[in-house]
Structure formats: C-alpha cells, structure tokens
Amino acid sequence: METVLYVALLLVGFFGLIKGADLFVDGSSSLAKIFKVPGVIIGLTIVAMGTSAPELAVSTSAALSGSNEIALSNVIGSNIFNLLMVLGICSIICKVPVDKVILKRDFPVMLVVTLGIILGTSLNAIVSGSFLQGPISAEAGMVNRWLGLALLVGFVIYLVVLIADAKKHPVEEEEEIKAMPAWKCFLCILGGLVLIVGGGKATVEAAKYIAKAIGMSETIIGLTVVAAGTSLPELVTSIVAAKKGEVGMAVGNAVGSCIFNATLILGVSSAIHPFPVNAASVYDLLILIAISVVTYIFAVAGKAIKRWEGIAMVLMYAADVAFAVLREVR
C-alpha cells in the first residue's frame, strides 16, 4: 500500500514539474513581451530553460538531499531520452530535417561538453579500467565544485553565442501574441516556481523509496523513470511540432535541451553540492557519447533523420534500458 502511495506521489511530482514549467514559460514569455523582448530571444532563453526546469529541480533537490546517483543519472538519462526517444519518435512520424547550423554548432558543443564531463569526473577509472572490475555502485570519479563552475561558465558562453547569433540573423516574427497583465505574469511565474520546486522534491523522495522497494539502485531509477518523466515537456513539444509539420525545431529542441542539461543543470547541482560518480554512471556516460555520435551520423547523412533511423533509435533506447536493468541484477 505504501509503495502505491509513493507511485502516486511520483506521478503528482511529474505533474507539478510539467505544469509548473508550463506556467513559468507562459508568465515569463508574456512578461518579456511587455518589455519588448524579441520572440526569438524568448525562445532561446526562457522557453528553452523552462522545458529544462523539471530536470533542474530534480537534480538540485537530489544533490541537496544527498541522492547523488539521481542527480547525475537524471541528466544522463534525460539526454539519452532526448536523443533516442524524442528524435526517434518524431522521425517515425515524419522525416526530420536537420539545420546546418545545428550540425556545425550545437551537435559539436553537445559532444565536447559530454566528453568534458567524462574527462573531468572519471578519466582515471576509464584509463585504468577499474570501473569494469568493481561493483557498479563503487565510486569511480567525482563531480566537484570546480567542474560545476566550469559547466556554468560554458552555459553562459553558449547562451551568449545563441543570442548574438539570433541578433545577427533575425527571423520574421510570428503574429503578435497579446501579453497578459503584469500581475498575472508574476502570478504565473511564482506559481510555476512553486510547482517546479515542490514537484522536484516529491519526485526525488518518491524515486528514492521506489528504488529501495523494488531492490534497484537510485542510478537506474534516475536513468529511466525519473529521466523519462522530466523529459516529457521536450517529448510533447517535439511530437506536436512534428504532427504540425514543423519538425525542424524538434532537433534544436532535443539537442539544445541536452546542452542545457549537461551545463546548467549538472553545473548548478555540483556547484551547490559536489558528489561522487559510481561505476554505473561511467558506463552510462560512455553510452551517451556513443549515442551522440550515432545520432550525429544519422543527422549528417542526408541532412535529415529518416523513419528507419528513428525506429533504430527507439530500439536502441529499449536496449539501453534493458542493459541498465540487467547489470543491476547480475
């Protein structure tokens, strides 16, 4: 009975995260309109960070409560989900074109950041192969405060580059959306933040209990259930775009979220509370690099991700989850 209550708490946490992010984006975007901020800048900053707010809330709450495995595995799992499931499902619906700017700028940035995290946390364990010899729960590295600060600096630089590029190549504004009153904007922002923070705490506590109840580690729960739940905004946004024929934004949404997750979210979490990296997370970081390279190859070939490639990506995600579960019970 208690397990059922915690599953319900997990679902309530997911609802709070997603609804909170939605309210935050609506309020912030409308407030930005009042101050005459261009729509493209709103999209690159407020909307992008809003869809990553669930991951930020969960990872920060996990780091503060000492649930280090959830803090890191949520970021890794969300990035794997974004690349394989978000892009995979969208490309199954219809072929997904990839903008050349994303291929030249965003994909390489994502790969460099992920490699930087591996080098900064667990290079010794990888070179020596020690993470292959011990239990998957054994410590194999460390996400320290300096790495967290470096990731935050990288996030700021990336954001500045995005905004500068948007100003150099302005796009024609869509029809003007009427801004809501300022008081309502602040109410939405405040309500959104409350739901995001509360949802993040509820999700972490529920995930910790469920992991213990079913005999799985926090790493596997964070990598699968929590990561998928916090990535729902990106999945829904991209699927809706694909159904409307606006699939070009799906790749930018997924890759941009991966960069935000790895820099902003992991940076904030480790700057607040440094935490160790276990052997299971080293496996997952290496898998994330391999997935990123495969996705990049799919995107480069024909400048689009085709339906059969999307099917392959979804199957790869299923295989990754199966591998993660099997290594827990070995």
Residue, then its C-alpha position, 0 to 999 in steps of 0.5 A: m500500500e505504501t509503495v502505491l502511495y509513493v507511485a502516486l506521489l511520483l506521478v503528482g511530482f511529474f505533474g507539478l514539474i510539467k505544469g509548473a514549467d508550463l506556467f513559468v514559460d507562459g508568465s515569463s514569455s508574456l512578461a518579456k513581451i511587455f518589455k519588448v523582448p524579441g520572440v526569438i530571444i524568448g525562445l532561446t532563453i526562457v522557453a528553452m530553460g523552462t522545458s529544462a526546469p523539471e530536470l533542474a529541480v530534480s537534480t538540485s533537490a537530489a544533490l541537496s538531499g544527498s541522492n547523488e546517483i539521481a542527480l547525475s543519472n537524471v541528466i544522463g538519462s534525460n539526454i539519452f531520452n532526448l536523443l533516442m526517444v524524442l528524435g526517434i519518435c518524431s522521425i517515425i512520424c515524419k522525416v526530420p530535417v536537420d539545420k546546418v547550423i545545428l550540425k556545425r554548432d550545437f551537435p559539436v558543443m553537445l559532444v565536447v561538453t559530454l566528453g568534458i564531463i567524462l574527462g573531468t569526473s572519471l578519466n582515471a577509472i576509464v584509463s585504468g579500467s577499474f570501473l569494469q572490475g568493481p561493483i557498479s555502485a563503487e565510486a569511480g570519479m567525482v563531480n566537484r565544485w570546480l567542474g560545476l563552475a566550469l559547466l556554468v561558465g560554458f552555459v553562459i558562453y553558449l547562451v551568449v553565442l545563441i543570442a548574438d547569433a539570433k541578433k545577427h540573423p533575425v527571423e520574421e516574427e510570428e503574429e503578435i501574441k497579446a501579453m497578459p497583465a503584469w500581475k498575472c505574469f508574476l502570478c504565473i511565474l511564482g506559481g510555476l516556481v512553486l510547482i517546479v520546486g515542490g514537484g522536484k522534491a516529491t519526485v526525488e523522495a518518491a524515486k528514492y523509496i521506489a528504488k529501495a522497494i523494488g531492490m534497484s539502485e537510485t542510478i537506474i531509477g534516475l536513468t529511466v523513470v525519473a529521466a523519462g518523466t522530466s523529459l516529457p515537456e521536450l517529448v510533447t513539444s517535439i511530437v506536436a511540432a512534428k504532427k504540425g509539420e514543423v519538425g525542424m525545431a524538434v532537433g534544436n529542441a532535443v539537442g539544445s535541451c541536452i546542452f542545457n542539461a549537461t551545463l546548467i543543470l549538472g553545473v548548478s547541482s555540483a556547484i551547490h553540492p559536489f558528489p561522487v560518480n559510481a561505476a554505473s554512471v561511467y558506463d552510462l556516460l560512455i553510452l551517451i557519447a556513443i549515442s551522440v555520435v550515432t545520432y550525429i551520423f544519422a543527422v549528417a547523412g542526408k541532412a535529415i533523420k529518416r523513419w528507419e533511423g528513428i525506429a533504430m533509435v527507439l530500439m536502441y533506447a529499449a536496449d539501453v534500458a534493458f542493459a541498465v536493468l540487467r547489470e543491476v541484477r547480475 
